[in-house]
Amino acid sequence: MTTTELVYGASAAAANVIGALAVTSGRRWSVRALDRMLAFAAGFLLSVAFVDLMPEALAHGGRTAAITALVTYLLVHFTQHTFGRHFHFGEETHAVTTTVSMAALLGLTLHTFVDGVAVASGLLVNGVVGTLVFVGVLLHKFPEGLAISSMFLAAGASRRVAIGAAALLGLTTLIGVMLTDRLAGLQTVGLAISAGVTVYVGASNLVPELQARGGWETPISLGAGCGAYFLTRALL
């Protein structure tokens, strides 16, 4: 495991915990500010998926990679809609049951594992792709940690348990990085898996979360995320 992989994986994991610490501190978050953050992250993630991950996956694996990306997309969809149906990116403001919070955590572990696979797979292509994937992952880690910890608090869990739930998501991200680095089979399909889950997070998790919002702020933030991607790519 290279130093870059370790730093990127640990930073992504830490962002989950920081999100949890933010919500367990009792601070109230602006819904509008969180919406802009999510829209920006969606724009960046979708750009990474369509411009870098999918072309690289197809170049390495052809039609098999496309099928793998589709299967991954469906697997994440079915997992989140089976185990984590109540989960949404943002602070949970309604009471939920312990079963619901645990189901959301279980559903998200696959997602966060693949976040780690995505980072490691991107770095296997080259440093530029790896860094772009890392930034895309990092952008949604904070609201992800905030969301899962607030859900545990809404279920009556203690502050420590809520932070621990976010830390578990961070740990599965690190495991994804480490296993991709060690398993040749995962390296072979890693790019396609990453493309599938990144498209899902951007297009099926984040964008639908924002579609009901009125005004121009959300679409402008989405476009800004795409623009930030291309600017970052040019600078790298």
Secondary structure by P-SEA (a helix, b strand, c coil): ccaaaaaaaaaaaaaaaaaaaaaaacccccaaaaaaaaaaaaaaaaaaaaccaaaaaaaacaaaaaaaaaaaaaaaaaaaaacccccccccccccccaaaaaaaaaaaaaaaaaaaaaaaaaaaacaaaaaaaaaaaaaaaaaaaaaaaaaaaaacccaaaaaaaaaaaaaaaaaaaaaaacccccccaaaaaaaaaaaaaacccccccccccccaaaaaaaaaaaaaaaaaaaac
